[in-house]
Amino acid sequence: CTLAKRQLARIPRRRGQRRMALVSSSMEDLASLVVVIDLDAKGQVAAWGACATEVTGWSAEEVLGLPFVESFVPPSCREELQRAITVALAGEASRSLALPVLTKNGQQRELMLNLMRKTGQEDQQSGVLVFGQDITGVTQQLAEQHHMEHDLVHAPIFGVAIDGSIDVWNRSLAQLTGFDREEVLGRPLIEDFVPPLRRKEVEGILSRAYAGVQACEIGVPLSTSDGRTVCIVLSTVARTRPSGEVFGVLAVGQEPSQQADSGSSGADCAADNLARLLDTASAPIFGIDCAGHVMEWNQ
């Protein structure tokens, strides 16, 4: 009887050992298929899967102990990921995040990340598991489709990232300025394409747009490839992620008015375009002020 009891007592232990071995084996198999990154409670890398090495070029030996957010995520995305880690550590369900991760060769790979809390003994939090899929090819295809959709619009359109660099430049705007999309993407809009006397004004327009203040019919001058200036009457709107975080500004313009004087004001530019619209429209148009007085009366 004593021998039988001993054998029975060993059964749960053996089952537990087999279960742990199965889980460990499954994690190794998973790490070879998807990006698996193990973070401790301080956010430092505790384990780095084979697929993570394949995608980023960093070996496990190079990254162990490094703070993941500060070391491998661009500054503009760190706050969003840190919030997601905090949510995961609290045991709450986190949504998927599409974020760039820095590679060893200085490039970026776009990953779709999911986070899950790890628990230690007595249910104490011990860190976060990060699971990711490399979606760089998908995002590149979407970006190309995005550009194609903008090119189908006759109105000039440009987009500016949160750091002020151009990330959208459609065909209509390329025709107006003489600068192709490939020439401008990644370059700073204000420093490279806005006349010096108007840069502070345009900077204020973008700053308000980043803050969520939409602008309508504002004249923005842009330099052309042959040294002229075109003034575009445009509206701006902030671009946001599903989380509500602003990641840039999109500006959609009307028909431009070419100017010889780059120092004229945006109000004058907008007024000139409005006057031209009123006089060339085939429909009768009139405008009144708040007191009911006639302010516009076209031909």
BATORNU-732201 format. One record per residue: y, z, x of N, C-alpha, C in turn; residue in three letters. Coordinates in pm, whole numbers, padded with zeros to 5 digits, always signed. Each point is the difference from the previous one (the first is absolute). Layout:
# residues N
YZXYZXYZXALA ...
This chain:
# residues 299
-00121+00000+00082+00121+00000-00082+00126+00000+00085CYS -00008+00080+00110+00117+00006+00087+00030-00137+00060THR -00105-00073+00042+00018-00132+00058+00057-00097-00103LEU -00048+00010-00122+00051-00088-00106+00147+00026-00026ALA +00039+00128+00001+00140+00034-00024+00089-00057+00111LYS -00049+00010+00124+00078-00052+00111+00018-00151-00011ARG -00107-00069-00039+00008-00145-00015+00096-00038-00113GLN -00007+00075-00111+00091-00027-00111+00145+00027+00039LEU +00024+00103+00081+00136+00034+00041+00061-00108+00088ALA -00088-00073+00074+00050-00103+00088+00039-00128-00073ARG -00051-00017-00121+00024-00125-00073+00149-00025-00025ILE +00079+00097-00057+00142-00027-00020+00073-00032+00130PRO -00040+00074+00110+00067-00024+00127-00026-00143+00048ARG -00127-00045-00013-00033-00135+00043+00072-00103-00086ARG +00005+00028-00130+00071-00092-00089+00147-00010+00038ARG +00058+00117+00031+00141+00000+00040+00023-00076+00129GLY -00093+00018+00096+00012-00071+00127-00012-00150-00020GLN -00098-00040-00087-00015-00143-00026+00123-00055-00071ARG +00056+00081-00092+00120-00044-00072+00117-00018+00096ARG +00018+00095+00093+00109-00009+00097-00020-00120+00092MET -00127-00023+00040-00028-00115+00086+00030-00130-00073ALA -00033-00002-00131+00027-00119-00081+00149-00025-00013LEU +00076+00109-00025+00145-00012-00012+00060-00049+00131VAL -00046+00059+00114+00051-00040+00131-00030-00147+00027SER -00121-00042-00032-00038-00140+00020+00084-00092-00088SER +00023+00042-00126+00081-00080-00092+00143-00014+00050SER +00055+00108+00056+00137-00004+00052+00009-00094+00119MET -00103+00001+00086+00000-00091+00115-00006-00145-00047GLU -00086-00027-00100-00009-00136-00054+00132-00041-00063ASP +00063+00092-00073+00127-00028-00065+00108-00029+00104LEU +00000+00080+00109+00102-00017+00103-00010-00134+00070ALA -00118-00063-00006-00014-00131+00061+00046-00112-00092SER +00018+00030-00129+00039-00101-00098+00147+00010-00039LEU +00051+00121-00012+00139+00021-00037+00066+00094+00101VAL +00131+00001-00001+00072+00089+00090-00015+00143-00049VAL -00055+00086+00084-00016+00142-00033+00069+00081+00108VAL +00096+00081-00042+00075+00085+00093-00004+00142-00052ILE -00043+00090+00086-00012+00142-00035+00120+00074+00059ASP +00080+00063-00086+00116+00076+00043-00025+00149-00024LEU +00039+00083+00096-00013+00144-00021+00116+00051-00086ASP +00005+00129-00022+00102+00058-00088+00141-00020+00053ALA +00016-00028+00131+00131-00023+00059+00038-00149+00001LYS -00089-00085-00052+00028-00142-00001-00036-00072+00128GLY -00073+00070+00090-00041-00061+00125-00136-00068-00016GLN -00022-00107+00077-00123-00078-00012-00118+00081+00055VAL -00099+00025-00087-00120+00073+00039-00119-00093+00020ALA +00002-00114-00067-00106-00100+00016+00059-00136-00032ALA -00056-00102+00065+00056-00137-00009-00119-00095-00006TRP -00019-00063-00117-00117-00083-00020+00002-00130+00080GLY -00117-00064+00005-00013-00125+00076+00087-00110-00059ALA +00010-00005-00131+00081-00103-00064+00149+00022+00029CYS +00041+00127+00010+00138+00031+00036+00032-00053+00139ALA -00097+00012+00091+00018-00055+00134+00008-00152-00004THR -00084-00063-00080-00002-00145-00010+00133-00054-00055GLU +00055+00069-00099+00123-00047-00065+00122+00025+00086VAL +00009+00117+00063+00121+00039+00071-00005-00025+00150THR -00120-00007+00057-00013-00014+00145-00002+00132+00074GLY +00029+00112-00070-00001+00132+00063-00142+00057-00005TRP -00049+00050+00112-00130+00065+00002+00014+00146-00044SER -00111+00060-00037+00002+00139-00044+00051+00092+00111ALA -00039-00029+00123+00043+00084+00112+00152-00001+00018GLU +00063-00111-00034+00145-00013+00018+00080+00072-00108GLU -00059+00019-00117+00079+00050-00113-00032+00143-00039VAL -00115+00053+00040-00038+00135-00043+00106+00102+00040LEU +00041+00081-00098+00100+00103+00024+00143-00044-00023GLY +00023-00131-00019+00136-00049-00022+00039+00016-00147LEU +00128+00028-00030+00045+00005-00139-00001-00141-00059PRO -00078-00019-00104-00022-00135-00053+00128-00063-00052PHE +00075+00070-00084+00118-00058-00063+00103-00041+00105VAL +00031+00090+00093+00104-00027+00100-00044-00104+00103GLU -00130-00011+00025-00049-00086+00108-00036-00141-00045SER -00040-00017-00127-00057-00129-00040+00062-00061-00125PHE +00106+00059-00051+00064-00051-00121+00148-00027+00030VAL +00054-00116-00039+00141-00030+00024+00090+00106-00066PRO +00115+00029+00060+00089+00105-00052+00036-00014-00147PRO +00019-00124-00048+00042-00019-00139-00107+00040-00101SER -00126+00013+00044-00110+00031-00092-00056+00140+00019CYS +00051+00073+00098-00059+00130+00032+00017+00102-00113ARG +00117+00001-00062+00025+00099-00105-00094-00020-00117GLU -00023-00126-00038-00089-00028-00112-00142+00045+00028GLU -00049-00029+00122-00136+00041+00035-00012+00151+00012LEU +00104+00065+00054-00005+00145+00013-00007+00067-00136GLN +00071-00056-00097-00007+00054-00137-00142-00015-00054ARG -00062-00114+00026-00136-00022-00048-00099+00097+00064ALA +00019+00029+00128-00086+00097+00068+00018+00139-00059ILE +00124+00037-00029+00027+00130-00061-00067+00012-00136THR +00006-00109-00078-00064-00002-00132-00152+00015+00015VAL -00057-00071+00097-00145+00008+00021-00042+00138+00045ALA +00076+00063+00088-00032+00135+00046+00003+00101-00115LEU +00083-00028-00100+00007+00088-00117-00115-00023-00096ALA -00086-00099+00031-00115-00026-00084+00028-00090-00118GLY +00119-00059-00004+00036-00089-00110-00044-00142+00032GLU -00026-00078-00105-00039-00139+00018+00119-00080+00051ALA -00023-00081+00101+00108-00081+00056-00025-00146-00033SER +00108-00074-00021-00012-00142-00029-00018-00078+00130ARG -00040-00125-00013-00015-00084+00118+00137-00034+00058SER +00005-00009+00133+00124-00032+00070-00022-00124+00086LEU +00090-00096-00010-00002-00116+00088+00106+00023+00107ALA -00045+00030+00123+00093+00035+00107-00038-00071+00129LEU +00099-00032+00084-00030-00058+00130-00041+00108+00100PRO -00092-00036+00088-00045+00088+00107+00022-00073+00133VAL +00053+00071+00099+00030-00060+00129-00128-00019+00081LEU -00013-00116+00062-00116-00029+00081+00032+00018+00149THR -00102-00006+00082+00017+00023+00143+00082-00110+00066LYS -00006-00122-00053+00074-00111+00059+00141-00015-00055ASN +00047+00102-00073+00137+00000-00049+00020-00070-00133GLY -00107-00047-00062+00011-00065-00130-00020+00102-00112GLN +00002-00049-00124-00025+00086-00115-00110-00062-00086GLN -00086+00085-00053-00102-00043-00095+00023+00074-00131ARG -00005-00074-00108+00023+00060-00132-00133+00056-00052GLU +00000+00129-00032-00121+00066-00049+00022+00056-00140LEU -00103-00012-00083-00001+00068-00130-00073+00131+00020MET +00073+00112-00012-00054+00131+00034-00027+00085-00123LEU -00107+00078+00008-00031+00103-00098-00028+00130+00075ASN +00050+00111-00053-00011+00128+00068-00082+00098-00083LEU -00079+00084+00069-00084+00099-00067-00001+00128+00082MET +00017+00113-00065+00000+00128+00071-00140+00036+00048ARG -00005+00054+00123-00124+00059+00051+00006+00150-00024LYS -00112+00061-00021-00004+00145-00016-00097+00059+00101THR +00036+00117+00050-00085+00070+00095-00080+00109-00068GLY -00031+00103+00074-00075+00111-00055+00083+00074-00103GLN -00067+00047-00105+00062+00074-00109+00115-00078-00062GLU -00016-00135-00005+00095-00088-00067+00138+00000+00064ASP +00012+00041+00124+00128-00003+00068+00028-00143+00046GLN +00126-00044-00016+00035-00136+00040-00014-00016+00151GLN -00054-00112+00040-00018-00024+00143+00059-00133+00045SER +00057-00076-00092+00062-00125+00039-00012-00107-00106GLY +00020-00124+00042+00002-00114-00092-00081-00114+00060VAL -00080-00064-00082-00068-00123+00037+00082-00118-00050LEU +00026-00095+00087+00076-00119-00035-00096-00120+00003VAL -00014-00067-00112-00081-00121-00009+00092-00119-00019PHE -00024-00107+00074+00089-00114-00009-00071-00133+00008GLY +00063-00102-00058-00046-00137+00011+00112-00085+00058GLN -00035-00088+00090+00099-00089+00061+00033-00112-00098ASP +00123-00002-00051+00042-00101-00098+00109-00088+00058ILE +00007-00008+00133+00106-00078+00063-00003-00145-00045THR -00118-00060-00004-00009-00140-00042+00046-00019-00143GLY -00034+00095-00086+00041-00009-00141+00151+00008-00013VAL +00062+00096+00071+00145+00016-00011+00073-00121+00057THR -00056-00063+00105+00062-00120+00053-00004-00114-00102GLN -00112-00013-00070-00011-00101-00104+00097+00028-00114GLN +00013+00127-00038+00094+00036-00105+00143-00027+00043LEU +00031+00026+00127+00135-00026+00050+00031-00149-00006ALA -00099-00084+00039+00021-00144-00008+00021-00045-00144GLU -00079+00057-00092+00017-00033-00142+00135+00048-00048GLN +00043+00118+00048+00129+00056-00036+00113-00095+00041HIS -00009-00053+00123+00100-00094+00047-00002-00128-00082HIS -00119-00047-00038-00011-00120-00081+00066+00018-00135MET -00019+00119-00061+00062+00027-00129+00152+00001+00012GLU +00051+00059+00110+00144+00000+00020+00053-00142+00023HIS -00081-00084+00065+00043-00136+00028+00010-00084-00127ASP -00075+00038-00103+00007-00073-00126+00129+00030-00077LEU +00069+00105+00039+00126+00036-00065+00113-00072+00071VAL +00087-00067-00076+00110-00076+00060+00111+00091+00050HIS +00010+00118-00055+00105+00093+00045-00032+00051+00139ALA +00102+00022+00083-00025+00059+00133-00045+00144-00011PRO -00103+00035+00075-00056+00135-00005-00026+00047+00143ILE +00040+00123+00028-00041+00061+00127-00038+00146-00025PHE -00084+00053+00087-00041+00139-00009+00023+00068+00134GLY +00036+00128-00006+00027+00077+00120-00085+00127-00005VAL -00070+00027+00110-00080+00122+00010+00090+00121+00019ALA -00059+00118-00002+00078+00123+00007+00073+00013+00133ILE -00049-00070+00104+00066+00007+00130+00105-00109+00018ASP +00026-00078-00106+00104-00103+00006-00048-00135+00046GLY -00130-00014+00029-00052-00128+00045-00039-00087-00120SER +00010-00131+00017-00028-00094-00107-00151-00018-00015ILE -00050+00014-00122-00143-00024-00024-00025-00100-00112ASP +00106-00048-00066-00012-00107-00099+00118-00095+00021VAL -00031-00129+00001+00105-00102+00020-00054-00128-00061TRP +00045-00035-00121-00065-00111-00069+00058-00135+00041ASN -00062-00106-00051+00034-00136+00041+00143-00035-00037ARG +00045+00045-00118+00137-00031-00043+00102+00058+00098SER -00024+00123+00046+00093+00062+00094-00008-00069+00137LEU -00119-00046+00036-00014-00074+00126+00080-00129-00004ALA +00000-00067-00113+00077-00123-00014+00150+00027+00004GLN +00043+00111-00055+00143+00033-00003+00052+00039+00138LEU -00080+00072+00075+00048+00054+00127-00041-00084+00121THR -00104-00081-00017-00050-00077+00114-00099+00077+00086GLY -00028+00125-00036-00096+00082+00073-00133+00001-00075PHE -00107-00045+00065-00132+00006-00062-00051+00143-00005ASP -00098+00023-00087-00056+00134-00016-00054+00054+00133ARG -00069-00086+00074-00060+00045+00126+00106+00045+00100GLU +00123-00051-00012+00106+00036+00094+00060+00137-00029GLU -00011+00045-00125+00074+00120-00039-00087+00122-00027VAL -00128-00019-00035-00082+00115-00036-00008+00099+00117LEU +00026+00126-00034-00004+00106+00100+00133+00025+00069GLY +00098-00087-00020+00131+00018+00065+00091+00083-00090ARG +00096+00073+00057+00091+00081-00081+00098-00087-00077PRO +00008+00019-00128+00087-00082-00085+00146+00015+00039LEU +00047+00122+00008+00144+00023+00018+00046-00046+00137ILE -00069+00039+00105+00044-00034+00135-00010-00149+00030GLU -00099-00069-00058-00024-00140+00039+00053-00102-00099ASP +00025+00039-00127+00032-00102-00100+00122+00032-00086PHE +00067+00108+00028+00121+00035-00076+00119-00003+00096VAL +00110-00069-00036+00118-00004+00086+00050+00141+00033PRO +00049+00023+00122+00038+00136+00044+00095+00072-00094PRO +00099-00073-00057+00099+00066-00086-00059+00048-00132LEU -00120-00044-00033-00057+00035-00130-00124+00089+00011ARG -00036+00036+00122-00125+00074+00019+00001+00137-00064ARG +00111+00072+00011+00008+00134-00058-00014-00007-00152LYS +00060-00103-00058-00007-00018-00145-00144-00026-00046GLU -00069-00091+00071-00138-00033-00037-00092+00119+00026VAL +00027+00074+00107-00079+00120+00029+00011+00100-00115GLU +00120+00013-00057+00018+00089-00114-00078-00047-00122GLY -00004-00132-00022-00076-00056-00113-00149+00033+00014ILE -00053-00019+00120-00142+00028+00023-00029+00150-00011LEU +00090+00082+00053-00021+00145-00007-00007+00048-00144SER +00088-00053-00084-00003+00038-00142-00129-00051-00067ARG -00044-00119+00040-00124-00053-00057-00120+00085+00041ALA -00004+00044+00127-00108+00088+00045-00003+00129-00082TYR +00119+00044-00043+00011+00124-00079-00031-00023-00147ALA -00033-00124-00036-00036-00030-00138+00114-00047-00086GLY +00118-00024+00059+00116-00048-00076-00002-00152+00001VAL -00031-00059-00114-00010-00145-00009+00139-00062-00004GLN +00018-00110+00073+00127-00071+00002-00017-00135-00071ALA +00104-00043-00071-00003-00127-00071+00121-00084+00039CYS -00025-00127+00029+00104-00097+00027+00097+00047+00109GLU -00056+00031+00115+00081+00038+00116-00005-00113+00101ILE +00116-00038+00052+00007-00107+00098-00039+00048+00138GLY -00103-00061+00057-00047+00035+00134+00007-00125+00088VAL +00075+00005+00111+00009-00116+00089-00116-00002+00100PRO -00053-00118+00025-00105-00017+00100+00038-00114+00093LEU -00023+00021+00128+00029-00103+00099-00107-00109-00005SER +00041-00124+00027-00093-00112+00001-00032-00040+00143THR -00099-00086+00014-00043-00042+00133+00104-00086+00071SER +00093-00064-00077+00103-00084+00061+00135+00071+00010ASP +00000+00133-00013+00123+00077+00022+00088+00017-00121GLY -00041-00049-00117+00079+00022-00121-00040+00131-00067ARG +00059+00027-00114-00035+00117-00080-00019-00042-00144THR -00110+00041-00060-00020-00019-00144+00009+00136-00067VAL +00066+00002-00112+00011+00125-00076-00090-00008-00122CYS -00089+00092-00013-00098-00001-00109+00031+00114-00095ILE +00017-00033-00126+00017+00102-00103-00139+00045-00043VAL -00031+00126+00026-00138+00045-00020-00007+00136-00068LEU -00121+00031-00041-00032+00132-00053-00109+00062+00087SER +00008+00130+00018-00097+00068+00085-00081+00101-00081THR -00123+00021+00042-00085+00100-00064-00091+00060+00107VAL -00023+00130-00009-00087+00067+00096-00145-00037-00027ALA -00078-00016+00107-00144-00023-00012-00071+00132+00027ARG -00090+00036-00088-00065+00131+00010-00152-00015-00001THR -00065+00097+00065-00146+00010-00006-00039+00069-00131ARG -00129-00003-00036-00044+00071-00121+00037+00148+00001PRO +00013+00058+00119+00037+00141+00010+00147+00024-00029SER +00080-00108-00011+00143+00013-00022+00082-00009+00127GLY -00067-00004+00115+00072-00007+00128+00062-00138+00017GLU +00129-00004+00035+00070-00126+00024-00039-00053+00137VAL -00043-00128+00006-00037-00059+00129+00084-00122+00034PHE +00100-00030-00082+00086-00114+00031+00088-00039-00116GLY +00070-00111+00017+00093-00052-00101-00027-00149-00019VAL +00002-00045-00124-00010-00142-00030+00133-00045-00058LEU +00054-00112+00053+00127-00055-00046-00023-00139-00055ALA +00043-00024-00123-00016-00130-00067+00139-00055-00027VAL +00028-00119+00052+00133-00057-00008+00015-00109-00105GLY +00125-00035-00028+00035-00113-00085+00036-00117+00090GLN +00059-00104-00059+00045-00113+00080+00105+00046+00100GLU -00010-00040+00127+00093+00047+00102+00132-00077-00001PRO +00102+00061+00056+00129-00064+00022+00027+00001+00149SER +00009-00119+00060+00023-00008+00143+00143+00039+00031GLN +00016+00075+00110+00131+00048+00039+00029-00038+00143GLN +00122-00032+00027+00041-00022+00139+00048+00130+00061ALA +00052+00088-00083+00055+00126+00048-00100+00111-00023ASP -00064+00047+00105-00101+00105-00014+00062+00136-00024SER +00130+00010+00009+00062+00130-00018+00045+00026-00141GLY -00016-00096-00092+00042+00023-00138-00090+00102-00064SER +00048+00066-00103-00072+00111-00060-00111-00046-00091SER -00096+00089-00024-00109-00031-00092+00051-00019-00141GLY +00105+00071-00039+00056-00016-00134+00057-00140-00017ALA +00069-00051+00102+00055-00136-00007-00112-00101-00012ASP -00105+00023+00077-00115-00091-00003-00061-00003-00139CYS -00021+00116-00060-00057+00007-00135+00092-00064-00102ALA +00132+00021+00014+00097-00057-00093-00001-00152+00007ALA -00009-00055+00123-00004-00145+00015-00123-00059-00067ASP -00114+00065+00018-00123-00049-00062+00007+00009-00151ASN +00058+00108-00052+00011+00017-00144+00092-00105-00059LEU +00112-00025+00067+00094-00101-00049-00064-00137-00003ALA -00077-00034+00105-00066-00129+00004-00104-00012-00111ARG -00071+00111-00028-00099+00000-00106+00066-00023-00136LEU +00112+00067-00023+00069-00012-00129+00050-00142-00023LEU +00056-00062+00105+00062-00132-00015-00102-00112-00009ASP -00118+00019+00055-00100-00107+00000-00102+00014-00112THR -00001+00114-00069-00095+00020-00109+00036-00088-00118ALA -00101-00060-00064+00025-00086-00116+00018+00080-00127SER -00044+00126+00000+00014+00085-00118+00135+00071+00001ALA +00058+00027-00118+00124+00077-00004-00023+00145+00042PRO +00084+00050+00089-00015+00136+00051+00136+00068-00003ILE +00002+00124-00050+00121+00081+00012-00040+00142+00034PHE +00094+00075+00061-00026+00138+00037+00114+00089-00046GLY -00034+00124-00036+00100+00096-00044-00019+00130+00077ILE +00110+00076+00013-00010+00129+00066-00033+00108-00101ASP +00000+00128+00046-00037+00111-00088+00096+00017-00117CYS +00124-00046+00017+00100+00012-00107-00005-00117-00096ALA -00086-00097+00025-00010-00116-00088+00090-00115+00038GLY +00068+00008+00116+00087-00106+00044-00080-00112+00066HIS +00041-00124-00022-00068-00115+00060+00028-00003+00150VAL -00109-00002+00081+00013-00004+00144-00048-00133+00059MET -00093-00067-00069-00053-00128+00046-00005-00098-00117GLU +00028-00130+00029-00002-00103-00105-00024-00134+00070TRP -00125-00048-00007-00033-00117+00083+00047-00131-00063ASN -00016-00108+00075+00047-00130-00045-00083-00057-00114GLN 
